[in-house]
Amino acid sequence: MDKLKGKGKEAVGKLTGDHRKEAEGKADQAKGRAKDAVDEAGDRAKGIKDSLSGDDDK
């Protein structure tokens, strides 16, 4: 959601020449990418834990 909101802010900032809004949009996109990376790392860690303990849900 942050990435989508950020893209919108960045686009509005570019269209209006509002550099602050454009920067906020870029920051929101970075925040979204960071959240995605954390979620992915958590999923990988869970997968590793499950494979080591034999708790696969297959």
MOPAC internal coordinates of N, CA, C and O (Angstrom, degrees):
PM7 1SCF
backbone

  N    0.0000 0     0.00 0     0.00 0    0    0    0
  C    1.4416 1     0.00 0     0.00 0    1    0    0
  C    1.5269 1   110.22 1     0.00 0    2    1    0
  O    1.2310 1   120.47 1   139.81 1    3    2    1
  N    1.3169 1   116.70 1   -40.19 1    3    2    1
  C    1.4609 1   120.25 1  -179.92 1    5    3    2
  C    1.5236 1   111.45 1   -62.42 1    6    5    3
  O    1.2310 1   120.99 1   141.57 1    7    6    5
  N    1.3321 1   115.71 1   -38.43 1    7    6    5
  C    1.4708 1   118.71 1  -179.39 1    9    7    6
  C    1.5186 1   110.74 1   -64.84 1   10    9    7
  O    1.2310 1   119.94 1   138.12 1   11   10    9
  N    1.3102 1   117.73 1   -41.88 1   11   10    9
  C    1.4597 1   121.81 1  -179.86 1   13   11   10
  C    1.5270 1   110.88 1   -66.40 1   14   13   11
  O    1.2310 1   120.75 1   134.53 1   15   14   13
  N    1.3184 1   116.17 1   -45.47 1   15   14   13
  C    1.4623 1   121.23 1   178.05 1   17   15   14
  C    1.5297 1   109.73 1   -60.96 1   18   17   15
  O    1.2310 1   120.53 1   138.96 1   19   18   17
  N    1.3091 1   116.58 1   -41.04 1   19   18   17
  C    1.4548 1   121.56 1   179.95 1   21   19   18
  C    1.5170 1   112.66 1   -64.37 1   22   21   19
  O    1.2310 1   120.84 1   139.57 1   23   22   21
  N    1.3192 1   116.00 1   -40.43 1   23   22   21
  C    1.4649 1   119.52 1   178.42 1   25   23   22
  C    1.5215 1   110.61 1   -62.15 1   26   25   23
  O    1.2310 1   120.87 1   139.60 1   27   26   25
  N    1.3233 1   115.94 1   -40.40 1   27   26   25
  C    1.4547 1   120.51 1   178.28 1   29   27   26
  C    1.5212 1   111.94 1   -64.07 1   30   29   27
  O    1.2310 1   120.77 1   133.13 1   31   30   29
  N    1.3192 1   116.14 1   -46.87 1   31   30   29
  C    1.4707 1   120.33 1   178.90 1   33   31   30
  C    1.5241 1   111.00 1   -61.37 1   34   33   31
  O    1.2310 1   121.09 1   136.55 1   35   34   33
  N    1.3191 1   115.53 1   -43.45 1   35   34   33
  C    1.4621 1   119.25 1  -179.57 1   37   35   34
  C    1.5293 1   110.46 1   -62.04 1   38   37   35
  O    1.2310 1   120.58 1   136.20 1   39   38   37
  N    1.3299 1   116.50 1   -43.80 1   39   38   37
  C    1.4647 1   120.41 1   179.93 1   41   39   38
  C    1.5259 1   111.53 1   -62.56 1   42   41   39
  O    1.2310 1   120.70 1   135.81 1   43   42   41
  N    1.3331 1   116.26 1   -44.19 1   43   42   41
  C    1.4652 1   120.21 1   178.85 1   45   43   42
  C    1.5261 1   109.72 1   -63.28 1   46   45   43
  O    1.2310 1   120.64 1   137.67 1   47   46   45
  N    1.3035 1   116.39 1   -42.33 1   47   46   45
  C    1.4612 1   120.63 1   178.60 1   49   47   46
  C    1.5145 1   112.47 1   -60.54 1   50   49   47
  O    1.2310 1   120.69 1   137.56 1   51   50   49
  N    1.3283 1   116.29 1   -42.44 1   51   50   49
  C    1.4684 1   120.24 1   178.84 1   53   51   50
  C    1.5262 1   110.87 1   -65.41 1   54   53   51
  O    1.2310 1   120.60 1   137.21 1   55   54   53
  N    1.3364 1   116.47 1   -42.79 1   55   54   53
  C    1.4579 1   120.64 1  -178.15 1   57   55   54
  C    1.5267 1   112.42 1   -65.80 1   58   57   55
  O    1.2310 1   120.86 1   142.17 1   59   58   57
  N    1.3204 1   115.96 1   -37.83 1   59   58   57
  C    1.4616 1   120.40 1  -175.93 1   61   59   58
  C    1.5246 1   113.10 1   -94.43 1   62   61   59
  O    1.2310 1   120.63 1   172.29 1   63   62   61
  N    1.3139 1   116.40 1    -7.71 1   63   62   61
  C    1.4637 1   119.39 1  -177.69 1   65   63   62
  C    1.5192 1   112.97 1    77.14 1   66   65   63
  O    1.2310 1   120.69 1  -163.54 1   67   66   65
  N    1.3286 1   116.29 1    16.46 1   67   66   65
  C    1.4670 1   122.32 1  -179.89 1   69   67   66
  C    1.5291 1   108.48 1   -87.67 1   70   69   67
  O    1.2310 1   120.94 1   -83.01 1   71   70   69
  N    1.3139 1   115.81 1    96.99 1   71   70   69
  C    1.4614 1   120.81 1  -175.94 1   73   71   70
  C    1.5301 1   111.91 1   -66.31 1   74   73   71
  O    1.2310 1   120.71 1   148.48 1   75   74   73
  N    1.3201 1   116.25 1   -31.52 1   75   74   73
  C    1.4603 1   119.38 1   179.03 1   77   75   74
  C    1.5360 1   110.21 1   -66.29 1   78   77   75
  O    1.2310 1   120.16 1   134.70 1   79   78   77
  N    1.3405 1   117.30 1   -45.30 1   79   78   77
  C    1.4623 1   121.87 1   179.40 1   81   79   78
  C    1.5364 1   110.17 1   -63.57 1   82   81   79
  O    1.2310 1   120.74 1   140.77 1   83   82   81
  N    1.3154 1   116.19 1   -39.23 1   83   82   81
  C    1.4626 1   121.10 1   178.15 1   85   83   82
  C    1.5364 1   110.19 1   -62.36 1   86   85   83
  O    1.2310 1   120.84 1   136.35 1   87   86   85
  N    1.3261 1   116.00 1   -43.65 1   87   86   85
  C    1.4647 1   120.48 1   179.12 1   89   87   86
  C    1.5309 1   111.08 1   -66.10 1   90   89   87
  O    1.2310 1   120.64 1   140.95 1   91   90   89
  N    1.3362 1   116.37 1   -39.05 1   91   90   89
  C    1.4650 1   119.48 1   177.21 1   93   91   90
  C    1.5310 1   110.22 1   -61.38 1   94   93   91
  O    1.2310 1   121.01 1   139.61 1   95   94   93
  N    1.3116 1   115.68 1   -40.39 1   95   94   93
  C    1.4559 1   119.87 1   178.54 1   97   95   94
  C    1.5171 1   111.98 1   -62.38 1   98   97   95
  O    1.2310 1   120.77 1   136.78 1   99   98   97
  N    1.3100 1   116.12 1   -43.22 1   99   98   97
  C    1.4678 1   119.45 1   178.35 1  101   99   98
  C    1.5198 1   110.86 1   -64.42 1  102  101   99
  O    1.2310 1   120.76 1   141.75 1  103  102  101
  N    1.3391 1   116.16 1   -38.25 1  103  102  101
  C    1.4656 1   120.35 1   179.05 1  105  103  102
  C    1.5315 1   110.41 1   -65.90 1  106  105  103
  O    1.2310 1   120.25 1   138.41 1  107  106  105
  N    1.3353 1   117.12 1   -41.59 1  107  106  105
  C    1.4619 1   120.35 1   177.93 1  109  107  106
  C    1.5254 1   111.14 1   -61.73 1  110  109  107
  O    1.2310 1   120.29 1   140.32 1  111  110  109
  N    1.3271 1   117.05 1   -39.68 1  111  110  109
  C    1.4620 1   120.62 1   178.76 1  113  111  110
  C    1.5261 1   110.42 1   -64.58 1  114  113  111
  O    1.2310 1   120.45 1   138.39 1  115  114  113
  N    1.3171 1   116.74 1   -41.61 1  115  114  113
  C    1.4687 1   120.63 1   178.48 1  117  115  114
  C    1.5271 1   110.30 1   -63.60 1  118  117  115
  O    1.2310 1   120.75 1   140.13 1  119  118  117
  N    1.3210 1   116.17 1   -39.87 1  119  118  117
  C    1.4625 1   121.21 1   177.99 1  121  119  118
  C    1.5346 1   109.75 1   -61.59 1  122  121  119
  O    1.2310 1   120.36 1   137.33 1  123  122  121
  N    1.3183 1   116.92 1   -42.67 1  123  122  121
  C    1.4610 1   120.86 1   178.15 1  125  123  122
  C    1.5109 1   112.30 1   -63.79 1  126  125  123
  O    1.2310 1   120.56 1   138.20 1  127  126  125
  N    1.3325 1   116.53 1   -41.80 1  127  126  125
  C    1.4698 1   119.99 1   178.29 1  129  127  126
  C    1.5223 1   110.83 1   -64.67 1  130  129  127
  O    1.2310 1   120.32 1   142.41 1  131  130  129
  N    1.3334 1   117.00 1   -37.59 1  131  130  129
  C    1.4675 1   120.88 1   179.23 1  133  131  130
  C    1.5272 1   110.36 1   -65.49 1  134  133  131
  O    1.2310 1   120.55 1   137.58 1  135  134  133
  N    1.3323 1   116.56 1   -42.42 1  135  134  133
  C    1.4623 1   119.82 1   178.13 1  137  135  134
  C    1.5300 1   110.80 1   -62.45 1  138  137  135
  O    1.2310 1   120.58 1   138.95 1  139  138  137
  N    1.3189 1   116.50 1   -41.05 1  139  138  137
  C    1.4638 1   120.48 1   178.21 1  141  139  138
  C    1.5249 1   111.00 1   -61.68 1  142  141  139
  O    1.2310 1   120.65 1   138.57 1  143  142  141
  N    1.3333 1   116.36 1   -41.43 1  143  142  141
  C    1.4673 1   120.85 1  -179.27 1  145  143  142
  C    1.5265 1   110.82 1   -65.14 1  146  145  143
  O    1.2310 1   120.46 1   139.17 1  147  146  145
  N    1.3214 1   116.72 1   -40.83 1  147  146  145
  C    1.4693 1   120.61 1   178.74 1  149  147  146
  C    1.5239 1   110.16 1   -64.67 1  150  149  147
  O    1.2310 1   120.61 1   135.58 1  151  150  149
  N    1.3308 1   116.44 1   -44.42 1  151  150  149
  C    1.4697 1   120.05 1   178.57 1  153  151  150
  C    1.5280 1   110.99 1   -61.43 1  154  153  151
  O    1.2310 1   120.66 1   136.99 1  155  154  153
  N    1.3249 1   116.35 1   -43.01 1  155  154  153
  C    1.4618 1   120.54 1  -179.95 1  157  155  154
  C    1.5265 1   111.11 1   -64.29 1  158  157  155
  O    1.2310 1   120.39 1   138.98 1  159  158  157
  N    1.3289 1   116.86 1   -41.02 1  159  158  157
  C    1.4614 1   120.51 1   179.23 1  161  159  158
  C    1.5276 1   110.13 1   -63.83 1  162  161  159
  O    1.2310 1   120.47 1   140.27 1  163  162  161
  N    1.3288 1   116.70 1   -39.73 1  163  162  161
  C    1.4612 1   120.70 1   178.08 1  165  163  162
  C    1.5121 1   111.40 1   -63.84 1  166  165  163
  O    1.2310 1   120.88 1   138.04 1  167  166  165
  N    1.3273 1   115.92 1   -41.96 1  167  166  165
  C    1.4637 1   120.04 1   178.55 1  169  167  166
  C    1.5251 1   110.82 1   -63.78 1  170  169  167
  O    1.2310 1   120.62 1   138.60 1  171  170  169
  N    1.3180 1   116.41 1   -41.40 1  171  170  169
  C    1.4698 1   119.64 1   178.94 1  173  171  170
  C    1.5203 1   110.93 1   -64.74 1  174  173  171
  O    1.2310 1   120.67 1   137.45 1  175  174  173
  N    1.3370 1   116.33 1   -42.55 1  175  174  173
  C    1.4592 1   120.12 1  -179.98 1  177  175  174
  C    1.5293 1   110.19 1   -62.60 1  178  177  175
  O    1.2310 1   120.30 1   138.73 1  179  178  177
  N    1.3271 1   117.03 1   -41.27 1  179  178  177
  C    1.4602 1   120.22 1   178.11 1  181  179  178
  C    1.5207 1   110.31 1   -63.75 1  182  181  179
  O    1.2310 1   120.24 1   139.32 1  183  182  181
  N    1.3258 1   117.15 1   -40.68 1  183  182  181
  C    1.4541 1   120.42 1   178.88 1  185  183  182
  C    1.5178 1   112.14 1   -63.25 1  186  185  183
  O    1.2310 1   121.03 1   139.34 1  187  186  185
  N    1.3131 1   115.63 1   -40.66 1  187  186  185
  C    1.4698 1   119.96 1   178.33 1  189  187  186
  C    1.5213 1   109.93 1   -65.49 1  190  189  187
  O    1.2310 1   120.65 1   134.37 1  191  190  189
  N    1.3333 1   116.37 1   -45.63 1  191  190  189
  C    1.4620 1   120.62 1   179.32 1  193  191  190
  C    1.5299 1   110.17 1   -58.91 1  194  193  191
  O    1.2310 1   120.92 1   133.39 1  195  194  193
  N    1.3434 1   115.84 1   -46.61 1  195  194  193
  C    1.4601 1   119.90 1  -178.88 1  197  195  194
  C    1.5349 1   111.52 1   -62.94 1  198  197  195
  O    1.2310 1   120.65 1   140.41 1  199  198  197
  N    1.3262 1   116.37 1   -39.59 1  199  198  197
  C    1.4732 1   118.29 1  -179.10 1  201  199  198
  C    1.5237 1   111.66 1   -69.52 1  202  201  199
  O    1.2310 1   120.48 1   147.96 1  203  202  201
  N    1.3215 1   116.69 1   -32.04 1  203  202  201
  C    1.4545 1   119.15 1   179.43 1  205  203  202
  C    1.5362 1   111.67 1   -76.07 1  206  205  203
  O    1.2310 1   120.53 1   148.04 1  207  206  205
  N    1.3230 1   116.60 1   -31.96 1  207  206  205
  C    1.4560 1   119.22 1  -178.08 1  209  207  206
  C    1.5293 1   112.45 1   -94.53 1  210  209  207
  O    1.2310 1   120.52 1   173.05 1  211  210  209
  N    1.3403 1   116.60 1    -6.95 1  211  210  209
  C    1.4497 1   120.39 1   178.11 1  213  211  210
  C    1.5226 1   113.15 1    78.64 1  214  213  211
  O    1.2310 1   120.35 1  -156.41 1  215  214  213
  N    1.3458 1   116.94 1    23.59 1  215  214  213
  C    1.4544 1   121.44 1  -178.44 1  217  215  214
  C    1.5146 1   113.08 1   -96.19 1  218  217  215
  O    1.2310 1   119.70 1  -144.89 1  219  218  217
  N    1.3284 1   118.17 1    35.11 1  219  218  217
  C    1.4573 1   120.96 1   178.51 1  221  219  218
  C    1.5140 1   109.65 1   -63.52 1  222  221  219
  O    1.2310 1   120.51 1   -40.02 1  223  222  221
  N    1.3247 1   116.62 1   139.98 1  223  222  221
  C    1.4551 1   121.82 1   178.63 1  225  223  222
  C    1.5126 1   111.21 1   -94.87 1  226  225  223
  O    1.2310 1   119.74 1  -143.76 1  227  226  225
  N    1.3227 1   118.10 1    36.24 1  227  226  225
  C    1.4697 1   122.46 1  -178.52 1  229  227  226
  C    1.5013 1   110.63 1   -94.66 1  230  229  227
  O    1.2310 1   120.10 1   180.00 1  231  230  229

